[in-house]
Amino acid sequence: MKPAPFAYVRAESFDQVFDLLDEHGDDARILAGGQSLMATLNMRLSAPEILIDINGLDGISDISADGGTLKIGALARHSAVLESEDVATHAPLIAKAMPHVAHQAIRNRGTFGGSVAFADPAAELPAVTRALGATFVLRSRDGERKVAADDFFLGLFETARKDNEILVGAEIPSIPDGERTAFMELARRHGDYAIVGIAAQGRVDGDTFSDMKIGFFGAGDQPILAKGAMSALEGQAHNDDTVKKAQDALDADLDPMPDLNGPAEMKMHLARVLTKRALAELAA
Ligand SMILES: Cc1cc2nc3c(=O)[nH]c(=O)nc-3n(C[C@H](O)[C@H](O)[C@H](O)COP(=O)(O)OP(=O)(O)OC[C@H]3O[C@@H](n4cnc5c(N)ncnc54)[C@H](O)[C@@H]3O)c2cc1C
């Protein structure tokens, strides 16, 4: 299929972006890597008046680490995030997730910010950033505001970004000393969107869990922080009873939607399986 007609502007400055966003509001779309946007246009799931291409803007594609915070610019390509030593050192959970984000050709164009702003509940990065307690930086003509990942993802493809704002980056707390990570997903083929996935980080002293942060994707209408499972694990030793308590807590934490992959019950089952495997990996 072909998209409905639209205007296209390659923005040369943030002011130009803000002018166009003010003029067109919800009828404008930011164009980053285009790997999700162009598909939605071609399928006519969306028919904006204008695409505002931000690929010419300076200063929002860098990745850096400073003072216990990893900063990833919105325009950082998935491939750059995958290859970044700063990401591997300060946010190994993101490094583990990146090879699962689509395929190489898509990772060469797709961007960190595009993935976060698109807020696909089956995507890896929204769930990982939620698990890691990331903060997103949104810029408008009035300046910048920061929104915690917990408050950013509002629902199915819905975020707290306002029509006059552009996502410029994310700030992610560096992994504390001694914390471990586990990332797993079940997909029909490597690189496809996951049916269900888990991203976990926390401390395991001996075999006892603490400070666990567990994100799920493909398990609801948005990326999910599994607070019930996290609290069920606090101070508990890794054994069958603890695993079962964490799995049982998922009934309240998750709300998967049936889709072409299968019914909600199947996804709940897969989420329990992944929880058991991820806890075993963390405790190993
Ligand atoms: C075949 C295929 C398989 C894929 N598999 C996966 C997968 O397994 N996991 C996964 O996570 N993703 C997957 N993707 C999606 C891919 O990761 C996309 O790159 C990503 O979701 C969007 O990034 P983008 O830069 O291409 O954004 P775009 O497509 O340009 O934009 C996506 C949306 O975000 C908005 N947007 C983009 N950047 C900004 C910004 N800075 N500020 C405000 N709004 C912005 C756009 O307006 C648009 O609404 C797949 C894509 C394809 C085509």
The ligand as an ORCA input file, in Angstrom:
! r2SCAN-3c Opt
* xyz 0 1
  C      10.430     -5.576     10.325
  C      10.571     -4.759     11.582
  C      10.832     -5.415     12.774
  C      10.963     -4.696     13.949
  N      11.203     -5.372     15.100
  C      11.321     -4.686     16.253
  C      11.584     -5.357     17.482
  O      11.723     -6.586     17.549
  N      11.658     -4.591     18.606
  C      11.503     -3.242     18.584
  O      11.587     -2.621     19.631
  N      11.297     -2.582     17.446
  C      11.201     -3.254     16.285
  N      10.966     -2.576     15.126
  C      10.796     -1.120     15.192
  C      12.139     -0.395     15.169
  O      12.849     -0.652     16.353
  C      11.919      1.115     15.035
  O      13.102      1.667     14.655
  C      11.477      1.889     16.246
  O      10.319      1.364     16.824
  C      11.115      3.336     15.914
  O      12.259      4.051     15.733
  P      12.424      5.027     14.520
  O      13.588      5.874     14.814
  O      12.434      4.248     13.261
  O      11.104      5.947     14.653
  P      10.096      6.453     13.553
  O       9.527      5.320     12.791
  O      10.700      7.565     12.781
  O       8.990      7.085     14.525
  C       8.173      6.257     15.323
  C       7.193      7.154     16.106
  O       7.885      7.888     17.104
  C       7.772      9.300     16.876
  N       9.100      9.857     17.154
  C      10.278      9.374     16.679
  N      11.299     10.076     17.227
  C      10.749     11.011     18.033
  C      11.296     12.024     18.870
  N      12.620     12.192     19.000
  N      10.438     12.819     19.563
  C       9.106     12.613     19.463
  N       8.528     11.679     18.699
  C       9.345     10.877     17.983
  C       7.338      9.435     15.427
  O       6.614     10.623     15.207
  C       6.486      8.194     15.235
  O       5.195      8.406     15.760
  C      10.848     -3.256     13.944
  C      10.609     -2.598     12.737
  C      10.468     -3.330     11.567
  C      10.218     -2.591     10.283
*
